[in-house]
Amino acid sequence: MADRCTAVSLENASKHFRLRHTHSLKESVVWAVQGRARHEDFAALSPLDLEIRQGESVALLGRNGSGKSTLLKLVAGVMAPDTGRVRVRGRLAGLLEVGAGFHPDLTGRENVHLNASILGMRPAQVAERFDEIVDFADIGPFLDTQVRFYSSGMFLRLAFAVAVHTEPDVFLVDEILAVGDEAFRDKCLRRVEQLSAEGRTLVVVSHDLPLMERLCSRGVVLQGGRVVADAPVTEAVAHLRVTL
């Protein structure tokens, strides 16, 4: 049972997907005649329990397909678990993919207001922090351009700027810092470290192991949708390196 010091709690949470092998009626008939299964169920996450305390910085580690991003999406509420439940305490902000939460037909300026509202900011708060968000994003004259014309790096700049200025209690990051130029990446990392120093809860997914050791104090290693190690981040990284 999670207590008041728990920021994120997963209890018996699992997620399955159906992988289809046929994509047309003809293929379905041929596979059926041959007695071959037209689809199979894939367990992205087996039932697991995980508790993250307020103020912890946690690295989700593992190979591609181990369940890291699926777990993060359950925490973010992007997907619902098939079994169990997921609870998050406080305001949550996440950077799960470039451009998520942005409307392509709106300008950067309009999307700042839209995305900030989605993340729980009131209009007055957005107006108060708008200049700070724009200064952090540093996208110059493109602020009043439709975001459909943005590069992935420009998406990242604006999305990250909005997310970190919502003052989240729980901040989720999924490989997003791999996008963008080095100077802005360093700027983002300093901001993430600042959030951690302020006592915010961080949950980060990345294959950059030195970065995980820099940002996080705890590591959770996933393999085949199961937790196989949960330890201080240096020990978790060492465990993962042995299996790579």
C-alpha positions as CSV (number, residue, x, y, z in Angstrom):
1,M,0.0,0.0,0.0
2,A,1.5,3.3,-1.1
3,D,1.9,6.0,1.6
4,R,1.9,9.8,1.4
5,C,5.6,9.8,0.6
6,T,5.0,7.7,-2.6
7,A,5.0,9.7,-5.9
8,V,4.4,6.8,-8.2
9,S,2.9,3.4,-7.5
10,L,2.3,0.4,-9.7
11,E,0.5,-2.6,-8.2
12,N,0.2,-5.8,-10.2
13,A,0.3,-3.7,-13.4
14,S,0.6,-5.4,-16.8
15,K,0.2,-4.6,-20.5
16,H,-0.4,-6.8,-23.5
17,F,-0.5,-6.1,-27.2
18,R,-1.9,-8.1,-30.0
19,L,0.6,-8.5,-32.9
20,R,-1.1,-9.1,-36.2
21,H,0.7,-11.2,-38.9
22,T,-1.8,-10.6,-41.6
23,H,-2.9,-7.2,-43.0
24,S,-5.4,-8.1,-45.7
25,L,-8.3,-10.5,-46.2
26,K,-6.3,-12.5,-48.7
27,E,-3.5,-13.0,-46.2
28,S,-5.9,-14.0,-43.5
29,V,-7.6,-16.7,-45.7
30,V,-4.2,-18.1,-46.7
31,W,-2.9,-18.2,-43.1
32,A,-6.2,-19.8,-41.9
33,V,-6.0,-22.5,-44.6
34,Q,-2.4,-23.2,-43.6
35,G,-3.4,-23.4,-40.0
36,R,-1.1,-20.6,-38.9
37,A,-2.1,-18.1,-36.2
38,R,-3.0,-14.7,-37.7
39,H,-1.9,-12.9,-34.5
40,E,-0.2,-13.5,-31.2
41,D,-0.4,-11.8,-27.8
42,F,2.8,-10.0,-26.7
43,A,3.3,-9.3,-23.0
44,A,5.0,-5.9,-23.0
45,L,4.8,-5.8,-19.2
46,S,4.2,-8.8,-17.0
47,P,2.4,-8.0,-13.7
48,L,4.8,-6.0,-11.6
49,D,4.9,-3.9,-8.5
50,L,7.0,-0.7,-8.3
51,E,7.1,2.2,-5.9
52,I,8.9,5.4,-6.4
53,R,9.2,7.8,-3.5
54,Q,8.8,11.5,-3.7
55,G,12.1,13.2,-4.7
56,E,13.7,10.0,-6.1
57,S,15.4,10.1,-9.5
58,V,14.9,6.7,-11.2
59,A,16.5,5.4,-14.4
60,L,14.5,2.7,-16.3
61,L,17.1,0.6,-18.0
62,G,17.0,-2.3,-20.4
63,R,17.4,-3.4,-24.0
64,N,15.0,-2.4,-26.7
65,G,11.7,-4.1,-26.2
66,S,12.2,-4.7,-22.5
67,G,9.1,-2.7,-21.5
68,K,10.7,0.6,-20.4
69,S,8.6,3.0,-22.6
70,T,5.5,0.9,-22.0
71,L,5.9,1.3,-18.2
72,L,6.5,5.1,-18.6
73,K,3.3,5.4,-20.7
74,L,1.3,3.7,-18.0
75,V,2.7,6.1,-15.5
76,A,1.9,9.0,-17.8
77,G,-1.7,7.8,-18.3
78,V,-1.2,7.5,-22.1
79,M,-2.2,3.9,-21.8
80,A,-4.2,2.0,-19.2
81,P,-2.9,-1.2,-17.6
82,D,-4.6,-4.5,-18.5
83,T,-4.4,-5.6,-14.9
84,G,-3.6,-3.8,-11.6
85,R,-3.5,-0.1,-11.1
86,V,-1.1,2.9,-11.5
87,R,-1.2,5.9,-9.2
88,V,0.7,9.2,-9.4
89,R,0.7,11.8,-6.7
90,G,0.9,15.5,-7.7
91,R,1.2,17.3,-11.1
92,L,2.8,15.2,-13.8
93,A,4.7,16.4,-16.9
94,G,6.2,14.1,-19.5
95,L,8.3,14.2,-22.6
96,L,7.5,10.8,-24.2
97,E,7.8,11.7,-27.9
98,V,8.7,14.7,-29.9
99,G,5.6,16.8,-30.7
100,A,3.2,15.0,-28.4
101,G,0.5,17.3,-27.2
102,F,1.0,19.8,-30.1
103,H,-1.5,20.6,-32.7
104,P,0.2,20.8,-36.1
105,D,-2.0,23.6,-37.5
106,L,-1.4,25.9,-34.6
107,T,1.6,28.2,-34.2
108,G,4.3,27.7,-31.6
109,R,2.8,30.5,-29.6
110,E,-0.7,28.9,-29.6
111,N,0.7,25.5,-28.8
112,V,2.5,26.9,-25.7
113,H,-1.0,27.9,-24.3
114,L,-2.5,24.6,-25.5
115,N,0.2,22.3,-24.1
116,A,0.5,24.2,-20.9
117,S,-3.2,23.8,-20.3
118,I,-3.0,20.1,-21.0
119,L,-0.3,19.9,-18.3
120,G,-2.6,21.6,-15.8
121,M,-1.5,25.2,-15.9
122,R,-4.2,27.9,-15.6
123,P,-4.3,30.7,-18.2
124,A,-3.0,33.3,-15.7
125,Q,0.0,31.0,-14.9
126,V,0.8,30.5,-18.6
127,A,0.7,34.3,-19.2
128,E,3.0,34.9,-16.2
129,R,5.6,32.3,-17.4
130,F,5.1,32.8,-21.1
131,D,8.3,34.9,-21.6
132,E,10.4,32.5,-19.6
133,I,9.1,29.6,-21.7
134,V,9.9,31.4,-24.9
135,D,13.3,32.5,-23.7
136,F,14.2,28.9,-22.7
137,A,13.0,27.4,-26.0
138,D,14.9,30.0,-28.0
139,I,13.3,29.3,-31.4
140,G,13.4,32.9,-32.6
141,P,11.1,33.9,-35.4
142,F,9.5,30.5,-35.6
143,L,7.3,31.1,-32.6
144,D,4.5,32.3,-34.8
145,T,5.0,29.6,-37.4
146,Q,2.7,26.5,-37.6
147,V,4.5,23.7,-35.8
148,R,3.9,21.3,-38.7
149,F,6.9,23.1,-40.2
150,Y,9.2,22.5,-37.2
151,S,12.1,20.2,-37.1
152,S,12.3,17.6,-34.4
153,G,14.8,19.7,-32.6
154,M,12.5,22.7,-32.6
155,F,9.7,20.5,-31.3
156,L,11.9,19.4,-28.5
157,R,12.9,22.9,-27.6
158,L,9.3,24.1,-27.2
159,A,7.9,20.9,-25.6
160,F,10.7,20.8,-23.0
161,A,10.4,24.5,-22.2
162,V,6.7,24.2,-21.6
163,A,7.0,21.0,-19.5
164,V,9.7,22.2,-17.1
165,H,7.9,25.5,-16.5
166,T,4.8,23.7,-15.3
167,E,6.7,23.0,-12.0
168,P,5.8,19.3,-12.1
169,D,5.9,17.1,-9.1
170,V,6.7,14.1,-11.3
171,F,8.7,14.5,-14.5
172,L,9.0,11.8,-17.1
173,V,11.6,11.7,-19.9
174,D,11.8,9.0,-22.6
175,E,14.9,9.2,-24.8
176,I,13.8,12.7,-25.8
177,L,17.2,14.3,-24.9
178,A,18.8,12.4,-27.8
179,V,17.1,14.9,-30.1
180,G,18.5,18.4,-30.6
181,D,21.9,20.2,-30.6
182,E,24.5,19.7,-28.0
183,A,24.1,23.2,-26.4
184,F,20.4,22.8,-25.9
185,R,20.8,19.3,-24.6
186,D,23.2,20.5,-22.0
187,K,20.8,23.3,-21.1
188,C,18.0,20.7,-20.7
189,L,20.2,18.4,-18.5
190,R,21.0,21.3,-16.2
191,R,17.3,22.0,-15.9
192,V,16.6,18.4,-15.1
193,E,19.3,18.4,-12.4
194,Q,17.7,21.6,-11.0
195,L,14.3,19.9,-10.8
196,S,15.9,17.0,-9.0
197,A,17.7,19.3,-6.5
198,E,14.3,20.9,-5.8
199,G,12.9,17.6,-4.7
200,R,10.9,16.8,-7.9
201,T,10.5,13.1,-8.8
202,L,12.3,12.0,-12.0
203,V,11.7,8.9,-14.1
204,V,14.0,8.7,-17.0
205,V,14.4,6.3,-19.9
206,S,17.6,6.3,-21.9
207,H,20.2,4.0,-23.5
208,D,22.9,6.6,-22.5
209,L,24.2,4.8,-19.4
210,P,26.7,7.5,-18.3
211,L,23.9,10.0,-18.5
212,M,21.7,7.8,-16.4
213,E,24.4,7.6,-13.8
214,R,24.7,11.4,-13.9
215,L,20.9,12.1,-13.5
216,C,19.6,9.3,-11.4
217,S,20.3,7.7,-8.0
218,R,18.3,4.5,-8.5
219,G,18.1,2.2,-11.4
220,V,15.4,-0.3,-12.3
221,V,16.4,-2.9,-15.0
222,L,13.7,-4.4,-17.1
223,Q,14.0,-7.6,-19.2
224,G,11.1,-9.2,-21.0
225,G,8.6,-6.9,-19.2
226,R,9.8,-7.9,-15.8
227,V,12.0,-6.2,-13.2
228,V,15.2,-8.1,-12.9
229,A,17.2,-5.5,-10.8
230,D,16.3,-2.6,-8.6
231,A,19.4,-1.0,-7.0
232,P,21.5,2.1,-6.7
233,V,22.0,3.3,-10.3
234,T,25.7,2.3,-10.5
235,E,24.8,-1.2,-9.5
236,A,21.8,-1.3,-11.9
237,V,24.0,-0.1,-14.8
238,A,26.7,-2.7,-14.0
239,H,24.0,-5.4,-14.0
240,L,22.7,-4.3,-17.4
241,R,26.2,-4.1,-18.9
242,V,26.8,-7.8,-17.9
243,T,23.7,-8.8,-19.9
244,L,24.4,-6.7,-23.0
